[in-house]
Amino acid sequence: METTSLLPIEVKEIAVKVSEQKQEEVITVLNQIFTGTNDWEKQVDAIEVKDINDNMSIQLADTARKNAKNARLNAEKIFDQKRAEVQQVKAEYDIEDKLWLKAKQVMQIKFKAIEEKAEWKANFVKRYEAEQKELRTQKRILEVIQYSENINRIEFENMSNESYDVFLNGLKTTYEAKIEAEKKAEQERITKEKAEQEEREKQRLENIRLKEEAEKREKQIEEERKKQSEILAKQEAESKEKARIESEKQAKIQEELRLKAEKERIEKERIEKELRLKQQQEAEEIGRRNAEIIKAQKEAEKLAKAPIKKQLIAWVNSFSISEPTISNEKSLLIKQKFESFKKWAENEINTI
């Protein structure tokens, strides 16, 4: 007979998942605990409480309850002890599993470091050839930008030397023709500007002559005005009115000066307030920058301990250029060339 056949159905469903030895151990414990329980249950079933005055039956039932409770509590201690033993073994296996996992990780780190060093040396020829090609391309870039800034490196970096010489000579010829045309246009501009300057000088002299004539006429008018003033000097009422107007004018000027001074005072206070705020913001900015510098230093120290490939990637990712203040073809080309350089650098690092 199988040992699991002696177990209750709810226990049997779990017992089939352990060894027969553990199944037998559970059956033994249950048999020991359940010995005599059937007789206890029959005795309880036989108790019949007839009414509220049947104190003897009630007392027998309460005694049976206490005995069953004590038996249950003692049995729970046995099961708790068994579970504690199993949990102790489980904890030891969990620690051993973590130990083997950590040992595996240490092994992986060691061998991967050796693999990276060996791979770096094994790719020496590839790196050398790529460096030589890039040096040749950079030399060509320096030659090409003398004659054109709108040509991408992909147009000539893979050319043979013969094809590149033809290509460069074509650029040079086009550039020289353009320079010659610009010189001719500049000469024509200078000639035109000189003619315009001579015309302006002629006009200036004419304006001087007209001004002198106007001043002469104005002087004659002034003399006539003086004569009229002598005639009108007797009109005292008009003179007083003029004095009153002048007084009001002076008062208005004084008020305007006062308002201007008040406005300047308010503006000065505003500027001083903005200056204090700016100084405070600058102090906060300096504190923030110092914090960023400390953070960058820590990241640099951490990066210095990382594999060479990771260090190179972080280094290239730190390259940046500010956004151009103007938008035209040249600024876009410079930005594109910078992005192409970063992409090339990342590709080179990925070959490590």
C-alpha positions as CSV (number, residue, x, y, z in Angstrom):
1,M,0.0,0.0,0.0
2,E,1.3,3.5,-0.9
3,T,2.1,5.8,2.1
4,T,0.1,8.7,0.5
5,S,-3.1,6.6,0.7
6,L,-3.1,6.9,4.5
7,L,-3.1,10.7,4.3
8,P,-6.2,13.0,4.2
9,I,-7.0,14.2,0.7
10,E,-6.0,17.8,1.3
11,V,-2.6,16.6,2.7
12,K,-2.2,14.0,0.0
13,E,-2.3,16.6,-2.8
14,I,0.9,18.2,-1.4
15,A,2.6,15.0,-0.1
16,V,2.9,13.5,-3.6
17,K,5.4,16.3,-4.4
18,V,7.9,15.2,-1.7
19,S,10.0,12.0,-1.2
20,E,8.4,8.8,0.2
21,Q,10.6,9.2,3.3
22,K,9.0,12.6,4.1
23,Q,5.6,11.2,3.4
24,E,6.2,8.4,5.9
25,E,7.4,10.9,8.4
26,V,4.2,13.0,8.1
27,I,2.1,9.8,8.4
28,T,3.9,8.8,11.5
29,V,3.4,12.1,13.2
30,L,-0.3,12.2,12.3
31,N,-0.8,8.7,13.6
32,Q,0.9,9.5,16.8
33,I,-1.2,12.7,17.2
34,F,-4.5,11.1,16.1
35,T,-4.1,8.0,18.4
36,G,-7.2,7.7,20.6
37,T,-8.9,10.8,19.0
38,N,-11.7,8.6,17.5
39,D,-12.6,7.4,21.0
40,W,-12.6,11.1,22.2
41,E,-14.9,12.0,19.4
42,K,-17.3,9.1,20.2
43,Q,-17.4,10.1,23.8
44,V,-18.2,13.7,22.8
45,D,-20.9,12.5,20.5
46,A,-22.4,10.3,23.3
47,I,-22.7,13.3,25.6
48,E,-26.4,14.5,25.5
49,V,-27.3,17.7,27.3
50,K,-31.0,17.3,28.3
51,D,-31.7,20.7,29.6
52,I,-30.1,23.7,31.4
53,N,-30.0,21.8,34.6
54,D,-28.0,18.9,33.2
55,N,-24.8,20.1,34.8
56,M,-23.0,16.8,34.7
57,S,-23.3,16.5,30.9
58,I,-22.3,20.1,30.5
59,Q,-19.3,19.6,32.7
60,L,-18.3,16.4,30.8
61,A,-18.5,18.4,27.5
62,D,-16.3,21.2,28.9
63,T,-13.7,18.7,30.1
64,A,-13.7,17.1,26.7
65,R,-13.2,20.5,25.1
66,K,-10.2,21.3,27.4
67,N,-8.6,17.9,26.7
68,A,-9.0,18.4,22.9
69,K,-7.6,21.9,23.1
70,N,-4.5,20.8,25.1
71,A,-4.0,17.9,22.6
72,R,-4.2,20.4,19.7
73,L,-1.8,22.9,21.3
74,N,0.8,20.1,21.9
75,A,0.4,18.8,18.3
76,E,0.9,22.4,17.0
77,K,4.2,22.5,18.8
78,I,5.3,19.3,17.0
79,F,4.3,20.8,13.6
80,D,5.9,24.1,14.4
81,Q,9.2,22.3,15.3
82,K,9.1,20.4,12.0
83,R,8.5,23.6,10.0
84,A,11.3,25.4,11.8
85,E,13.7,22.6,10.8
86,V,12.6,22.8,7.2
87,Q,12.9,26.7,7.1
88,Q,16.4,26.5,8.5
89,V,17.5,24.1,5.7
90,K,15.7,26.3,3.2
91,A,17.6,29.4,4.5
92,E,20.9,27.6,4.2
93,Y,20.1,26.6,0.6
94,D,19.2,30.2,-0.2
95,I,22.5,31.5,1.1
96,E,24.4,28.8,-0.8
97,D,22.6,29.7,-4.0
98,K,23.6,33.4,-3.5
99,L,27.2,32.3,-2.9
100,W,27.3,30.3,-6.2
101,L,25.7,33.2,-8.1
102,K,28.2,35.7,-6.7
103,A,31.1,33.4,-7.5
104,K,29.8,33.1,-11.1
105,Q,29.6,36.9,-11.5
106,V,33.2,37.3,-10.2
107,M,34.3,34.6,-12.8
108,Q,32.4,36.4,-15.6
109,I,34.0,39.8,-14.8
110,K,37.5,38.3,-14.7
111,F,37.2,36.5,-18.0
112,K,35.4,39.3,-19.8
113,A,38.3,41.7,-18.8
114,I,40.8,39.3,-20.3
115,E,38.6,39.0,-23.4
116,E,38.5,42.8,-23.9
117,K,42.3,43.1,-23.5
118,A,42.9,40.3,-26.0
119,E,40.3,41.8,-28.4
120,W,41.9,45.2,-28.2
121,K,45.3,43.8,-29.2
122,A,43.8,41.5,-31.9
123,N,42.2,44.5,-33.6
124,F,45.5,46.4,-33.8
125,V,45.7,46.1,-37.7
126,K,42.1,47.2,-38.1
127,R,42.6,50.3,-35.9
128,Y,45.9,51.2,-37.7
129,E,44.3,51.0,-41.1
130,A,41.3,53.0,-39.9
131,E,43.6,55.6,-38.4
132,Q,45.6,55.9,-41.6
133,K,42.5,56.3,-43.7
134,E,41.2,59.0,-41.3
135,L,44.5,60.9,-41.4
136,R,44.4,60.8,-45.2
137,T,40.7,62.0,-45.1
138,Q,41.6,64.8,-42.7
139,K,44.4,65.9,-45.0
140,R,42.0,66.0,-47.9
141,I,39.5,67.9,-45.9
142,L,42.1,70.6,-45.1
143,E,42.9,70.8,-48.9
144,V,39.2,70.9,-50.0
145,I,38.0,73.6,-47.6
146,Q,40.5,76.0,-49.1
147,Y,38.3,76.0,-52.2
148,S,34.9,74.9,-51.0
149,E,33.1,74.6,-47.6
150,N,29.9,73.0,-49.0
151,I,31.3,69.6,-49.9
152,N,30.8,66.6,-47.6
153,R,33.7,64.3,-46.9
154,I,31.8,61.3,-48.2
155,E,32.2,62.8,-51.7
156,F,36.0,62.3,-51.7
157,E,37.2,60.2,-48.7
158,N,37.0,56.9,-50.7
159,M,38.5,58.3,-53.9
160,S,41.7,56.9,-55.3
161,N,44.7,59.3,-55.2
162,E,44.4,59.9,-59.0
163,S,40.6,60.6,-58.9
164,Y,41.1,62.9,-55.9
165,D,43.8,64.9,-57.7
166,V,41.4,65.5,-60.6
167,F,38.6,66.4,-58.1
168,L,40.8,68.8,-56.2
169,N,42.1,70.5,-59.4
170,G,38.5,71.0,-60.5
171,L,37.6,72.7,-57.2
172,K,40.7,74.9,-57.4
173,T,39.8,76.0,-61.0
174,T,36.2,76.8,-60.0
175,Y,37.4,78.7,-56.8
176,E,40.0,80.8,-58.7
177,A,37.4,81.7,-61.3
178,K,35.0,82.7,-58.6
179,I,37.7,84.8,-56.9
180,E,38.5,86.6,-60.2
181,A,34.8,87.4,-60.7
182,E,34.6,88.7,-57.1
183,K,37.7,90.9,-57.7
184,K,36.1,92.3,-60.9
185,A,32.8,93.0,-59.1
186,E,34.7,94.7,-56.2
187,Q,36.6,96.9,-58.6
188,E,33.3,97.9,-60.3
189,R,31.8,98.6,-56.9
190,I,34.8,100.8,-55.9
191,T,34.6,102.8,-59.1
192,K,30.8,103.3,-58.6
193,E,31.3,104.3,-55.0
194,K,34.0,106.8,-56.0
195,A,31.7,108.4,-58.5
196,E,28.9,108.5,-55.9
197,Q,31.3,110.1,-53.4
198,E,32.3,112.8,-55.9
199,E,28.6,113.5,-56.5
200,R,27.9,113.7,-52.8
201,E,30.9,116.1,-52.4
202,K,29.5,118.3,-55.2
203,Q,26.1,118.3,-53.5
204,R,27.7,119.2,-50.1
205,L,29.5,122.2,-51.6
206,E,26.2,123.3,-53.2
207,N,24.4,122.9,-49.8
208,I,27.1,125.1,-48.2
209,R,26.5,127.8,-50.7
210,L,22.8,127.7,-50.3
211,K,23.2,127.8,-46.5
212,E,25.4,130.9,-46.7
213,E,22.8,132.6,-48.8
214,A,20.1,131.6,-46.4
215,E,22.1,132.9,-43.4
216,K,22.5,136.2,-45.3
217,R,18.8,136.5,-45.9
218,E,18.1,135.6,-42.3
219,K,20.5,138.3,-41.1
220,Q,18.6,140.8,-43.2
221,I,15.3,139.6,-41.7
222,E,16.7,139.9,-38.2
223,E,17.7,143.5,-38.8
224,E,14.2,144.2,-40.0
225,R,12.8,142.5,-36.9
226,K,14.9,144.7,-34.6
227,K,13.3,147.7,-36.2
228,Q,9.9,146.3,-35.6
229,S,10.8,145.5,-32.0
230,E,11.7,149.2,-31.4
231,I,8.3,150.1,-32.8
232,L,6.5,147.6,-30.6
233,A,8.5,148.4,-27.4
234,K,5.9,150.9,-26.4
235,Q,3.2,148.2,-26.2
236,E,3.8,147.5,-22.5
237,A,0.8,145.2,-22.2
238,E,2.1,142.9,-24.8
239,S,5.5,142.8,-23.1
240,K,3.9,141.9,-19.7
241,E,2.0,139.1,-21.4
242,K,5.2,137.8,-22.9
243,A,6.8,137.9,-19.4
244,R,3.9,135.9,-17.9
245,I,4.1,133.3,-20.6
246,E,7.8,133.0,-20.0
247,S,7.3,132.6,-16.3
248,E,4.8,129.8,-16.9
249,K,7.2,128.2,-19.3
250,Q,10.0,128.3,-16.7
251,A,7.6,126.8,-14.1
252,K,6.7,124.0,-16.5
253,I,10.4,123.3,-17.2
254,Q,11.1,123.2,-13.4
255,E,8.2,120.7,-13.0
256,E,9.5,118.6,-15.9
257,L,13.0,118.6,-14.3
258,R,11.5,117.5,-11.0
259,L,9.5,114.7,-12.6
260,K,12.6,113.6,-14.5
261,A,14.7,113.5,-11.3
262,E,12.0,111.4,-9.6
263,K,11.8,109.0,-12.6
264,E,15.6,108.7,-12.6
265,R,15.6,108.0,-8.8
266,I,12.9,105.2,-9.3
267,E,14.9,103.8,-12.2
268,K,18.1,103.8,-10.1
269,E,16.4,101.9,-7.3
270,R,15.0,99.4,-9.9
271,I,18.5,98.9,-11.4
272,E,20.0,98.5,-7.9
273,K,17.4,95.9,-7.0
274,E,17.9,94.0,-10.3
275,L,21.7,94.1,-9.7
276,R,21.3,92.6,-6.2
277,L,19.0,89.9,-7.6
278,K,21.5,89.2,-10.4
279,Q,24.3,88.9,-7.9
280,Q,22.2,86.5,-5.8
281,Q,21.4,84.5,-9.0
282,E,25.1,84.5,-9.9
283,A,26.0,83.2,-6.5
284,E,23.4,80.5,-6.8
285,E,24.7,79.6,-10.3
286,I,28.3,79.4,-9.0
287,G,27.1,77.0,-6.2
288,R,25.3,74.9,-8.8
289,R,28.3,74.9,-11.1
290,N,30.6,73.9,-8.2
291,A,28.1,71.0,-7.4
292,E,28.2,70.0,-11.1
293,I,32.0,70.1,-11.1
294,I,32.1,67.9,-8.0
295,K,29.6,65.5,-9.6
296,A,31.6,65.5,-12.9
297,Q,34.8,64.7,-10.9
298,K,33.1,61.8,-9.2
299,E,31.8,60.5,-12.5
300,A,35.2,60.9,-14.1
301,E,36.8,58.9,-11.2
302,K,34.1,56.2,-11.7
303,L,34.6,56.3,-15.4
304,A,38.4,56.0,-15.1
305,K,37.9,52.6,-13.4
306,A,35.5,51.4,-16.2
307,P,36.6,49.4,-19.2
308,I,38.4,51.4,-22.0
309,K,35.5,51.0,-24.3
310,K,33.1,52.5,-21.8
311,Q,35.5,55.3,-21.1
312,L,35.9,56.1,-24.8
313,I,32.1,56.1,-25.3
314,A,31.6,58.5,-22.4
315,W,34.4,60.7,-23.7
316,V,32.9,61.0,-27.2
317,N,29.4,61.6,-25.7
318,S,30.8,64.6,-23.9
319,F,31.6,66.3,-27.2
320,S,29.2,69.2,-27.9
321,I,28.9,72.4,-29.8
322,S,26.5,75.2,-29.0
323,E,23.5,76.0,-31.3
324,P,24.5,78.6,-34.0
325,T,23.3,82.1,-33.4
326,I,22.5,82.4,-37.1
327,S,20.9,79.8,-39.5
328,N,22.5,79.4,-42.9
329,E,24.0,76.7,-45.1
330,K,27.5,77.0,-43.5
331,S,26.3,76.7,-39.9
332,L,24.2,73.7,-40.8
333,L,27.1,72.1,-42.6
334,I,29.4,72.6,-39.6
335,K,26.8,71.0,-37.3
336,Q,26.4,68.1,-39.7
337,K,30.2,67.5,-39.9
338,F,30.4,67.6,-36.1
339,E,27.6,64.9,-35.9
340,S,29.3,62.9,-38.6
341,F,32.6,63.0,-36.6
342,K,30.8,61.8,-33.4
343,K,29.1,59.0,-35.4
344,W,32.5,57.9,-36.9
345,A,34.1,58.0,-33.4
346,E,31.3,55.8,-32.0
347,N,31.7,53.3,-34.8
348,E,35.5,53.2,-34.1
349,I,34.8,52.5,-30.5
350,N,32.4,49.7,-31.3
351,T,35.1,47.9,-33.2
352,I,37.0,47.5,-29.9
